[in-house]
Every structure is written in C-alpha cells, then in structure tokens.
Amino acid sequence: MPLDHTEDQAMLADTVTGFMADAGGIKQQLRHFRDMDCKDGFGHALWKQFAEMGLTGMLAEEADGGLAMGHVEAGIVLKEIGRNLTPSPFLTTSVMGVTALSGGSDDLRGRWLPGVIAGDSVLAIAIDESPKHRPERIACRAEKAGNGFRLSGSKAFVVQGASADAIIVAARTSGSDSDDDGITLFAVPKDASGISHENLRLVDSAMASNITFDNVELDGDCVIGDVDGGRALLNKVLNAGRIGAAAELTGVGQGAFDITTAYLKTRKQFGKLIGEFQALQHRAAHLYSELEIATAAVIKAQQLLDGGSEKAELMVSVAKAKAARTCNLAVREGVQMHGGVGMTDEYDIGLYMKRDRSLGEFMGDQYYHAERVARLNGY
Amino acid sequence: MSDLDGFRQEIRDWLEANCPAEMREPARDEADICWGGRNFKFKNPAQKAWLEACVAKGYTVPDWPEAYGGAGMSPAQAKIWREECARIGARPPLSSFGIWMLGPALLKFGTEEQKVHYLGEIARGEIRWCQGYSEPGSGSDLVSLQTFGEEVIDPVGGDHWVVNGQKIWTSYADKADWIFCLVRTDKANTYQGISFLLFDMTTPGVTTKPIKLISGNSPFCETFFDDVKVPKHQIVGQLNRGWDVAKYLLGHEREMISGAGGGDRMNAIGAVVARNGLDDPILRAELAMFDVDALAYAAMGEKFLDEAKVGKAHPAQPNMMKYVGTELNKRRHELLMAAGGATALEWDSERTNGGTPARSWLRTKANSIEGGTSEVMLNVVAKRILELPGA
C-alpha cells in the first residue's frame, strides 16, 4: 500500500481543510472563546457542525450510526484542527472515547454513542494520576460493591473534563498499582455522586480537570469490556490518543511554519526581505525537512494501526516523539523568526507555541515515547 | 488488490527458489557488494548465481521496461519486490551507478538506440560506470567546470570531440569501464555550454589516480583527460544542453545517497548496540532519540519513493532527502563509535575486520559533501520548495 492518502482520503482532506479554515479559524474560535473566558474552552455550535459534517462518529461502527473509518481519516481531521488551533472535544470524544466505547456492550454504546455522533455529548479520558503520563501505574481503585463498583481515587490532566457528559476512567479492580492485569475501564456519568472537579485553564486556553472520586457508586453496566482485563482496551485508547495527538501536532507545526515563511517573505530589515538571509533560509529548510518526516512517520503509524499490524505500537511512539519534537522546533523557530512581534498576543505565532506545549504533553511527551521506543526495541 | 497479492506470492516463491542463503546475510565489506563490470571478480559462486538469476528475470532493474533489460514492474509491484527482498534480507543483486544515476537519465534523455544499448549493458551488470562531474576548481560551484571538448570534423575517422581536462572525486574511476562526463563544449556560455558525454575509460589519454582518504581507503580518484577522442554519437541530449541532463541525474544521485531505497541507512541501532552491553544512561537516551529519527526517516523514505514513482514528489525533494539522510548517517556512526569504545578505535585488527567501525565512521563524513553539500541542499530547498526570496 502506498504511504499516501487514497482518493477517498484526499477528498475528505479537501472537505475538512475548507471546513476547518472557514468555521474553525483562530479568530472566530480560539480567540473568541478564550477572550470570553468560556468555561468549556470550546464552542458547542462548532461541535454541532462537526456532527453535521459526519466527523463526530467517523470511528464508530456503521451499526452504531458511525462511518467505520480509521486513524488515517481521523488524522486528516486532527491535522486541520491543529493547523487552525481549533478548540474542540474531537480528540477525547470522537477518537479516544469512541475507541474506548467500541470495547463496550451494545447497551453501553447505545447509551453514549448517539449523543456523541449527534454532537450533543462530550467524552473525557481519565488515565493519568500525576503531572506526567505514566499509564503503567494505575492506583485509582474500583472495589466490588453489590452488583456494581465503588470508585475511589483521583485523576489528573483530564482534558475536557469540565464539559464531559461521561468520563472514561481507567481504574484498578485488582492487583497492585503497577500490575498489567487488574485494570477495568468505566464510563462514569458526570452526575454520579461523589465526583468533584477542579477545573483548570491551561496555557493554550483549553480546559482540563483534576478529578477526585470519593466512593462513587457505579452500576455494573458502567463497565466497558472485561473486568480486570482492560489493559488491552486501554492500550487501544492510548494508541488512538497518541497517534491523534501526533497528527494534530503535525498540523500545529505546519500552521506555525506556514505563517513564519509568509513572514520571512514580507518583513524587511537592512533594506531586504529577511527571507533573503541565508542564516534564516537554512533554518527554514531544515524545519521543512523535519515536518515532512514527522508527517511520514504519522501516516505510517496510522496505516499500521488501521491494518492491525503488530508493529503499530512501536511506530505510534516513533510518530508521537517525532511529531512533538518537530512541532516544538517549529514554534520555537516561529517565535524567534518573528522577532519582537512574535512575543505579542496580537500575532498568532505565540498561540501555536502554547498549543504545542499542551499537545506535546498529552498522552506522553517526546521523552516518554523515546524511552518507549527503546524498550519496544529491547534495550 | 488480489492481483497484487498474487504477484507478492509469485515474488516470494521465486526468491525462495532463487536467492542463495549466503545472499540473505548483510554485506560485511566491499567485496560482498556486486558492482559488475568487465573486470569484476565474484567473491563466491552464490554472488554470481544471484546476479544471473536476477538478470534473467530483469530483477536487477525491476521497474525498467523489459525492452531495456528490466522487468517492467509498476510502482506498486516494484514496492512489493523491495518489501519481499527486505523481508528475507536479500542483498541487492547488483550495485551500480549505471542503475542509480545514468539509467534514469538515459530513460529520460537518451535516444532509442542508446537506451537499448547502454541500459541493457547496465541491467546485465556488464559495464561498470563512473561519474565525471567535480573538478579541482568546481566543487559546490559545479557549473564552473573547465574540462573542454574541442569539436573535430573528421570525414575519415568520424566527427568527434577531443577532450582535455581533469576531474576529481571520481568514485571508483580506477575500477570503472565507462564514464558519464560533463564537458564544456562552449566557453562563452556557462550553463548552456556543457555537454553530457559517454566514453570508454580504456580510450587512449584517460588516466586515473586514486586519492587516499582519511579512512585510509581510496574509493575516489583523480581522472585526467589528455586528448581523449569521443565520437559524436556518444552524447546524451543536445549539444550544450548537458546541464539539463546533469541536474536530472543529480536528483537521482541525491536520492541514492539519501538511502531512501532502504538498507541499513533506515535501521534503528539501539538494539544492536545493546547486545554488547549498554550501561550508560545518557548514551542510551541518545540512542533512543536517534532511533526515533531513524524510524521516522524510514517512513519518509517509503513515502518519498511512493510519491516519486508516480510523479507526485516535488522535483527538488531528493535534496531534502539527501540532506536528512546523510546527516542522520553521520550521527549513526558517531553513536556507533561512542558505543564501541576503545575497540572501535582499532585500525587494522582482525576482530574489527580491519578497522571497519573507524573506517566506516570516517567514510560517512563524505556523505554530506559528495553529490552536493548539506549547505547546497538547504539552499535548493529554500529556493525551489519554500520559494524564499533571493535564494
């Protein structure tokens, strides 16, 4: 299979590129909702439009009302979200949340997916328990209680936690904190009693929550998949989130690069366009190269994931590490090449820098994933 | 799709039956590489059998037309061929500047007669080619080259050029049978005064002198032309328009040096290093970062070839590939030297196979110079891809 979009995927990319640039642009979305101090950090009207475009359920099965597409297609949407810094719950809801629910019963999917697909519901993913991504260790516990479970513990960096209708929680139902087994995923409704949120605005204006569960009573039908056997499903959710974040990062990097090269072609100093200076040309050409490579790594990982390859896991970490490293270079070079105006809120390049920082951290930073590449390679 | 699956099975079966076990081991040294040519000595019968089996099927140049010695594979089929060879670790049956550089240029600019004649010889591994581009005063500024071909009208012996001058960094000139050579045929025009000539290295007046490099080896030569007679029909493309051919060929040379076609340039190295022990956490971290870059670059190589073969890649993209691929390869060998410690410093010991780690490391320093320096590559990307002003 060529490492390239198929005709159908290219058509989707065309449609989504236009849609996101029109409806999801920085001025009408990110700046608008940031400046009004929106408590959700995104606009629900746009989320409805995602639904009308068929994007909200793209990863859901056709029988569930979805489009049964794959990570390549989701990545097309995420790249445009990244390019426009569009605030939306797409990654946590339609990519990670739908992936998690795909492991659940008919009832569970019937309870949550219609709302997601209609653009009425938002899902958040609660995995991490500390400021750094360490999903190998899960201490948040759900004890058996009658026909259901009683959940206690806390989760950190739950993106879209403030607005989520359901929180997908990875909890420990047996064993010790660092065991592979003994993990169960739950779909916890936002109004379950005993949940408390600390909603935080992040550097990129997105909302994330630290969530505490204090003896939260859950029905047995909140369980997604097998009790104690949730690690495999959790890994699927992690892969979806990581490759999704990587795709979005390539969009952020590309967007930063595009406005920066445009600036090099308009800004004059010493009587010349600054893009004429070789010192800047070489750095721009280097950055172009890195962005091309990150993009290739991301599509390779997406194809391997969609094809069910055993090599997918390694390539997902390669892609996340590479995309994070590259996007970070793009925003740093972007601010520097803009000079003084790059430090102002008026120019968009700083917004790219903030988004990169947040996405780079999400589901494991470049160091976490480089470490993982080493381990998966056996050293 | 099922057609391609059937094709894959066919290739798999053929490789199983025809690729000797010895040819499924990584090449250890230069003698393991089959360069072909008049004077090539096969290292062992397996190397010869593998070449002959591939020649018979056109598999030395799978995507060239059958009429020119290829197998006429489509881009999708040629990708399957590469994947199946990689799956069993099959060595390339033939390594050749004819395949990588001259062949693509002849396919685009050659006459039908030239294609049938020269491409067939290349595909069968009969003629080994070298490249006459750089001159002592013309490195990065290649177009300033001075080697001159004087036109001679000769009703008896045939019209020809008499070529005088000197080339440098001519890879394997001392082992090559023929040369493709940039020769100035008009002193008044810089770009439109160069012709692309082909001639036999045994022509009277051609001499070569190997250059000893920091690696202790001499893969490059100085090549001298003293009244070398080149018949008029041995020109590729039009008179004084050789720069077009030269530039097109450079794209393929840069693709070759980038390592995009696969092989060890694409591999992660951490696991290999760790087999001999890896107790330095900082080195381990650097290896992990390198492996991320190497595996990402492998995906880029695949994507680049997929796009290039269907004409979708930007024509200047090989410059980007060469820049990244060679810088990565230099970093690879720096890390391998660091991991090898004092053993990697040994210059001629048996256990290092004659200082292979050190000599290979030094050899890689040429990667980002030969075929266009990294700095020139970045210039080209800035100008042709990014369209930055004044570049």
Interface residues (C-beta under 8 A of the other chain):
Chain A: P2 L3 D4 T261 L264 K265 K272 L273 G275 E276 Q278 L280 Q281 H282 A284 A285 H286 Y288 S289 E290 E292 I293 A294 A296 A297 I299 K300 L314 M315 S317 V318 A319 A321 K322 R325 Q366 H369 A370 E371 V373 A374 N377 G378 Y379
Chain B: P75 A76 K79 A268 G270 A271 V273 A274 L278 R284 A285 L287 A288 M289 D291 V292 D293 L295 A296 Y297 A299 M300 E302 K303 F304 D306 E307 V310 K312 M320 Y323 V324 E375 M377 L378 N379 V381 A382 I385 L386 L388 P389 G390 A391
